[in-house]
Amino acid sequence: MDRLENKFSIKRVTKSTDDGYLEALKIYNETTPVDIKTNTNEITEWLDTSTPSTKFELIIFVLYLDDKVTGFAMLSYLRGRKILIHDYLQLQDMYRLNVTFFAYISLIYSYFKEKSYDINFYVTEISNKNNGVEIEKESLLFRKLLCLEEFGLADAPYQTLSLGLNHHESSYDAWIYVKKSGDTISSMAKETYINIIKGIYFDYYETWYTPLLDTSGLDTFRKDIQLILKKIEDLISDIEFINIITGGSKQISANDDTIQELTSGNLPAISGELKKTFPFLALVLLILIITIIVTVVYHRVLEFFEIPITSVNSFIGSVFTGISAIGVAFFVHKKNG
């Protein structure tokens, strides 16, 4: 019976020279909307310069399907607060399917479990521009994925920070989606919510831009952070607990259903039997090339020593036949074994 298969895999990269990084970064650059895109030079610089003493740990994966680079994932672990932030999960258009996203998310979670990361909360920012009317396709898609992964919407005000001083479109009203490690969550203390925001704003954003901005620019950026944080704190000053919504209209909209239609479907699987023919063809081609090369050399040697070709022709032919038979027999044994 023919076997159909797809092989999903991820590889963490720790420096920009690692195999697959630049190809994955190119996919990120081509598929990420400008409103939510972090400068690729900044990502590369942090990948190459971050240290264990940095408040956040930048974690980047190259995503593979059948050993081909298909995407880019970026997360950040806030060491002091034990928070894992989902930044980006970008795939080439042809692979933007539900099955693909879920496979990669599962592998990413398995990585953190295997490496024994101490995580209290998984969080991510999702756009709520103009009360949800102007949400870009990327946020709609990721929101759908998060809901199915049992993330909940923190029902409290939130605003993203600008990705640099001049990227004004990247600061907008948003929601924080949160998942508690090892347990379901229906609410959290206001102080816990503020702690998560402070982690995102200071441990992550401020730390990120500290080496990238000059003194004046960094002062401006810090003032913006303080103003936005105070606005949020004032809006929830009379609230004791923040509700975490795990379903309902605030999470799923008609637009999400449209995205679901666009991302449903199946990946083209590779036939196991077809894959097996490639090594065989390669072996036959290799034997043919070697035979031709050896034949040419063999004739040259005979001519040099003035040996009649007919005197050794049958012997050499037998040798070639034997070598070919051994090669084919070895391949068949490996294939069946």
Buried (B, 14 or more C-beta within 10 A) or exposed (E): EEEEEBEBBBBEBEEBEBEBBBEBBBBBBEBBEEBBBBEBEBBBBBBEEBEEEBBBBBBBBBBBBBEEBBBBBBBBBBBEBBBBBBBBBBBBEEBBBBBBBBBBBEBBBEBBEEEEBEBBBBBBBBBBBEEBEEBBEBBBBBBBBBBBBEBBBBBBBBBBBBBBBEBEEBBBBBBBBBBBBEEEBEBBEBEBBBBBBBBBBBBBBBBBBEEBBEEEBBEEBBEBBEEBBEEBEEEBEEEEBBBBBBEEEEBBBEBBEEBBEBBEEEBEEBEEEEEEEEEEEEBBEEBEEBEEEBEEEBEEEBEEEEEEEEEEEEEBEEEBEEBBEEBBEEBEEEEEE
